Amino acid sequence: MKKKNLNIINFKKKDEYSYRRKVIIKDLIFNTFIGLHEFEKNRKQIIKFNIEIYTNNKLQPDEQDLNSIINYEDVINKIETITNKKHYLLLETLAEDIFSNLFENKNIISIKLKIEKPEIIKNTSSVGIEVVKKRK
């Protein structure tokens, strides 16, 4: 009888759980110069941010290493710095600068960003944009 060569297949251990983590920042408000109308260039106005940041699902929180999480305080500081560094004419260009900065962190998979101007148009509670951007 002839012996057959058998290949042994090692199966990867199946994860017990599936994760989808996100960092949420609600109603973050800054006073800044934004807009293309003349009156917007001469006085600061309130803009409101709501942001959801989805992280790499393989990232495991480690209390000894803050790089193991997306630190919402860092995100807020970055948004504030970007918002105050220049006069943006459009909310869309401000959003793109925020995306570019935050996506430098390779653990961020996608970002949902909503930016509103609550005091600019009468008869509305706010106007603004909402953009979702995902890493490919």
N, C-alpha and C positions, 0 to 999 in steps of 0.2 A: 504494500500500500504506500502510495506516494504522499508525503507531507505537503500540506498547503501552507504558503506563507500568509499569515494573517496580520493585518494591520490593526493596531489597537487605536481606537479613537478616544481621545480625551474630551469630554464635554465640559464646557465652561460652567462654573457654578452659576445657577440662575439667581439673580437678585430677588430677594424676598419682596421688595417694595419698589415702586416707581415714584420718582420725585419730580416735582415741578416747583421750584422755589422762585419767589419774587420779592423784591424790595418795593415797598409802597411809600410814596411821599404825597400827602394830600394837602391841597390849599396852601402851598408855599407862596408867600407874597413878598415882592420887592417893589420898591419905588425906583423907577429908572426912566431915562430918556429913551423913548421908542416911538417910531411912527414917521410917516413921510409928510404929514401936513405941517405947515409952519408953526401952528400953535403947539404941536407936539414936540417941536425942536426947542421950545423955550421953557417948558416946564416938565418936571418929572410926572409920571403917572404910575398907577398901580398896575402891576401885571401879576397874574396868579398862575402857578404851575401845579399840575398833577402829573405824577410820573409813576410808571410801573416798570421795573427792571427785572427781567427773567435771567436767571443765572444758570451756569453749567450744572446740570443735575448730578454730575459726579463730584461736585465740590462738597466736601464734608466740613461742617463747622468745627473749628478748633478754638477753644477759649484762650489758648496760649498764642494764637496766631491770627491777628485780625485780617491778614491777607486771605484767610480761608472763607471770608464772607464779603459781600458788597456792603461797605460801611455807608449807611445813609447820611451820616454827618459829613463825610468826604464828598458825597454826591451833592449835597446842599451847598457846601463851600465852593465847589467847582461851578455850579450853576450861578451862584452869586458873583463869583469872579468874572465869568464870561459875560453875564448880564451887564456888569458895570464897566467893562473894559472899553466899550465904545457905544456910540449911538447907532442902534440898529434901525433901519427903515422898515423892515418887514419881520413879522413874527417867524416866518419861514426860514429866514437866514439865521436868526437867533437859534431856532430849533436845530438847524444843520450844524452849527458850531457846537451846540451841546452834545449832539450825537457823536460828532468827531472826537470830542474830548472823552466822553464816557466810554466809547468803544475801544479806546486805548487799553482798557482792562479786558484781557482775553477771556475772562470768566463771564462776561456779559454776553448773553445770547441774543436778546431782543429788548427793545425799549419802546414803550408806549408813552408818548409825551403830549400833554395837552397844555397849551398856553392861552390864557384869556386876558382880555382888557375889560375889566368890569365897569369902568366909569366912562368909556369913550362914546358910546352911542346911547342917546336917550331912548326910553321905552324898552330897554333890554336889561337883563341882569348882567350880561356879558356877551362879548363876541370874541372869537379866537379861532385857533386851529387845533387839530389833533392828528398826530402822525405816528405810525408804527413802523419801526425800522428793525430788520432782522439781519443777523450775520449769515452769510451764505456758507 
